[in-house]
Amino acid sequence: MRRHAGALVAGLCIAVLSIGFVGQAASEGAPLRLLLVDETKTFLSTMRVGALVGALKRTGTFDDPLSEQDPPADTALFDVILILPRGLDDGSIVQIWLLSEVREQAKPGVWPAVETLSFVVDQVFEGVGGAVDVTEDLWPGFLWLAYSIKGWTR
């Protein structure tokens, strides 16, 4: 347990220190809407999710996913969806799904944000899983389509 906690602390320190320069480049324009779907169950995963949200808030790229305020009606749809699957806890899944439109169809600013998010996820979840987006696997594309059909995306 101590070894895992040490690795977690080291990963979080790296993520927080690296956010400054990555976030500045990606935070141009209005914040994007991010839906964070957390299916994890363990204490360590909860700590990682908290660190992830804290790091993302520092970038200024995304609206605060933990805000208690409802977004304005015209921005209620999501630009990016991040899914932390249940299998991360037991190692049965090592992919963290990062959903968005493909680069050619995405609105300006989405892909720099996706790259920032991918970097931060990889740092925070190092050794547990890594971000996989629509350019790397078909599954994120299928999930994006499913959320789009439901009317959750822009």
C-alpha positions as CSV (number, residue, x, y, z in Angstrom):
1,M,0.0,0.0,0.0
2,R,2.8,2.4,0.8
3,R,4.5,1.7,-2.5
4,H,1.3,2.6,-4.3
5,A,0.8,5.7,-2.3
6,G,4.4,6.8,-3.1
7,A,3.9,6.2,-6.8
8,L,0.6,8.2,-6.6
9,V,2.2,11.1,-4.9
10,A,5.1,11.2,-7.3
11,G,2.7,11.0,-10.3
12,L,0.6,13.8,-8.9
13,C,3.6,16.0,-8.3
14,I,4.7,15.5,-11.9
15,A,1.2,16.3,-13.2
16,V,0.9,19.4,-11.1
17,L,4.3,20.7,-12.1
18,S,3.8,20.1,-15.8
19,I,0.3,21.6,-15.9
20,G,1.5,25.2,-16.0
21,F,3.1,25.1,-19.4
22,V,0.7,22.7,-21.0
23,G,-2.4,24.5,-19.7
24,Q,-1.3,27.9,-20.8
25,A,-1.1,26.8,-24.5
26,A,-4.5,25.1,-24.4
27,S,-6.5,27.6,-22.5
28,E,-7.1,30.2,-25.2
29,G,-10.8,31.0,-25.8
30,A,-13.9,30.0,-23.8
31,P,-13.6,26.9,-21.5
32,L,-14.8,23.7,-23.0
33,R,-17.5,21.5,-21.4
34,L,-16.1,18.2,-20.0
35,L,-18.2,15.3,-18.9
36,L,-16.2,13.1,-16.4
37,V,-17.7,9.6,-16.0
38,D,-16.0,8.0,-13.1
39,E,-16.8,4.3,-12.7
40,T,-13.9,3.6,-10.3
41,K,-14.5,2.4,-6.7
42,T,-11.3,2.4,-4.7
43,F,-9.8,5.0,-2.4
44,L,-6.6,5.3,-4.6
45,S,-8.8,5.9,-7.7
46,T,-10.8,8.5,-5.9
47,M,-7.6,10.3,-5.0
48,R,-6.4,10.1,-8.6
49,V,-9.7,11.5,-9.8
50,G,-9.5,14.4,-7.3
51,A,-6.0,15.2,-8.5
52,L,-7.1,15.0,-12.1
53,V,-9.9,17.4,-11.6
54,G,-7.6,19.8,-9.6
55,A,-5.1,19.7,-12.4
56,L,-7.7,20.3,-15.1
57,K,-9.1,23.3,-13.1
58,R,-5.6,24.8,-13.1
59,T,-5.4,24.7,-16.9
60,G,-8.4,26.9,-17.4
61,T,-9.2,24.8,-20.5
62,F,-12.4,23.2,-19.2
63,D,-15.3,24.3,-17.1
64,D,-15.1,23.0,-13.5
65,P,-16.7,19.5,-13.8
66,L,-17.4,19.6,-10.0
67,S,-19.1,23.0,-10.0
68,E,-22.4,23.2,-8.2
69,Q,-23.8,25.7,-10.7
70,D,-25.8,24.6,-13.7
71,P,-24.2,25.7,-17.0
72,P,-26.1,28.2,-19.1
73,A,-28.7,26.4,-21.4
74,D,-26.7,27.1,-24.5
75,T,-23.6,25.4,-23.2
76,A,-25.3,22.3,-21.6
77,L,-23.8,20.0,-24.3
78,F,-20.4,18.5,-23.9
79,D,-17.3,19.1,-26.1
80,V,-15.2,16.3,-24.5
81,I,-16.1,13.2,-22.5
82,L,-13.7,11.3,-20.3
83,I,-14.6,7.8,-19.1
84,L,-12.7,6.2,-16.2
85,P,-13.9,2.6,-16.5
86,R,-14.5,0.3,-13.5
87,G,-11.8,-2.1,-14.6
88,L,-9.0,0.4,-13.8
89,D,-9.3,-0.6,-10.2
90,D,-8.4,-4.3,-10.7
91,G,-6.3,-3.9,-13.8
92,S,-8.7,-5.7,-16.1
93,I,-8.9,-2.5,-18.3
94,V,-5.9,-0.2,-18.9
95,Q,-7.6,2.2,-21.3
96,I,-9.1,5.5,-20.1
97,W,-11.5,6.6,-22.9
98,L,-11.2,10.2,-24.1
99,L,-14.2,11.0,-26.4
100,S,-14.5,13.9,-28.8
101,E,-15.1,14.6,-32.5
102,V,-12.4,13.6,-34.9
103,R,-9.8,16.4,-35.5
104,E,-11.2,17.4,-38.9
105,Q,-14.8,17.9,-37.5
106,A,-14.0,19.3,-34.1
107,K,-14.5,23.0,-33.3
108,P,-11.4,25.1,-32.8
109,G,-9.7,24.6,-29.5
110,V,-11.0,21.1,-28.9
111,W,-7.9,19.2,-30.1
112,P,-5.4,21.2,-28.1
113,A,-7.7,20.5,-25.1
114,V,-7.8,16.8,-25.9
115,E,-4.1,16.7,-26.1
116,T,-3.8,18.5,-22.7
117,L,-6.3,16.2,-21.2
118,S,-4.6,13.1,-22.5
119,F,-1.3,14.3,-21.1
120,V,-2.7,15.0,-17.7
121,V,-4.6,11.7,-17.6
122,D,-1.4,9.8,-18.5
123,Q,0.5,11.6,-15.7
124,V,-2.1,11.1,-13.0
125,F,-3.0,7.5,-13.9
126,E,0.6,6.4,-14.7
127,G,1.1,2.7,-14.1
128,V,-2.7,2.2,-13.9
129,G,-4.0,3.2,-17.4
130,G,-3.6,5.6,-20.2
131,A,-5.8,7.9,-22.2
132,V,-7.0,6.5,-25.6
133,D,-8.8,8.9,-28.0
134,V,-10.6,8.6,-31.3
135,T,-7.3,8.6,-33.2
136,E,-6.0,5.6,-31.4
137,D,-9.0,3.2,-31.2
138,L,-12.5,2.6,-32.5
139,W,-14.1,2.3,-29.1
140,P,-13.9,6.0,-28.2
141,G,-15.4,6.8,-31.5
142,F,-18.3,4.4,-31.0
143,L,-18.9,5.8,-27.5
144,W,-18.8,9.4,-28.9
145,L,-21.4,8.4,-31.4
146,A,-23.6,6.9,-28.7
147,Y,-23.5,10.1,-26.6
148,S,-24.1,12.2,-29.7
149,I,-27.2,10.1,-30.6
150,K,-28.5,10.8,-27.1
151,G,-28.0,14.5,-27.6
152,W,-25.3,15.0,-25.0
153,T,-22.6,16.5,-27.3
154,R,-22.2,19.6,-29.4
